[in-house]
Amino acid sequence: MTTTPEFRVRVNGVYMPEINIRRKDRNPQGDVQLWVKDYDFGWFHVDDNEGIQNGLPKFVVEYRDEDAWALVPDDMRQASTDKGWNVTTAEGLIRVLWYAGVLK
């Protein structure tokens, strides 16, 4: 029996308690989009293409595979500079979750 890995997601350094993958305009043929829920702002769309200013994206998306992170020895976790967080894009996160079996 396999279990689905547990992931944590941050956007611009803020933990997002919930994420949702939706089809653009709710169209079954549309592109998939990453939506996240913030405690203060509620649901919002994280777009890799919107809001690029000075060559930097508006959103910095990070994820951590909690199951894999738990297997790292304590001394290595304490010495880690990134604390297991991986920087990606919204599209990259969707791919990671798909390949990990979190999304169907």
N, C-alpha and C positions, 0 to 999 in steps of 0.2 A: 504494500500500500504506500503510495507516494502522497506527500502533502504539498500544497501550494506554498511556495516561499513567501515570506512576509517582507514587504518593502516599505520604507519610509521615504517621503518626498518633501523636498524643500523648494520654495521658489523665492529667489532673492534673499536667501538665508532664513526664511520663515517656514516653520513646519506646517504642512498642509494635512489636516486630519482626514480629508476625503479627496479622492480624485474620481473623475468620470471621463470615459472615452465616448465621444458622441460623433455621429455622422454630421457633416456640415449641412446646415439647413434641414436636419432630420431626414435627409434624402438617403435612401438605402444605397445609392450609387455614389454618394458624396465622399469626399475625403474625410478621414478621421481627425478629430480635434481633441486636445487635452483641455479639460476643465478642472479647476481645483476649487476647493472650498476653504476660505479663510475664516477664522473665528470672527473677525470684525467686518470684513467686506462681503462675505457670502461667496457665492459661486462666480467665477470669472474665467474667461477663455485665455489660455496661454498660447500665444502665437509666436512662432520663430521669426516671422517676416515683418510683423508690425513693430513700430516704435524703435527702429534702429537709429540710434543717435551717436554721432561721432564714431561710427563703425562698431559700436557695441550694442548688443541686443538689449531690449527692454527687460527681458526676463532671463534670470540665471536659474536653470533647472538642475537640481541635484537629486540623487537617489542613493539609498543604501540598502543592500540586501541584509536584513537583520539576521537571518539564519547563518549566512556566511560570516558576518561580523562576529557573531557569538562564538564561532570556532577559532577565532584568532586569539592566541594566548594574551593574557592580561598585560604582560610587559610590552608586547608589540602594539597593543591597542593604546597604551599610555604614551608610547613613543611616536605614534602615528601623527603626522601633521594634518592629514585630511580627515582623520577619525572615521575612515571608511566611506566617506561621501564621494560620489562620482559625479562630475559635472557633465551634462549632456544638453541636448535640445529637447523640446517637447516631442518632436518626431522620434528622436533617439530613445526617449523614455518609453514611448509607446512600443517601439521595437523590442526593447529589453523585456518589457512586461509580456509581450507576445511570445518571445522565445522562451521565457521562463515558465510559461504555462499559466500565467495569471489571467491573461485575456484569452478568450475563445473566439 
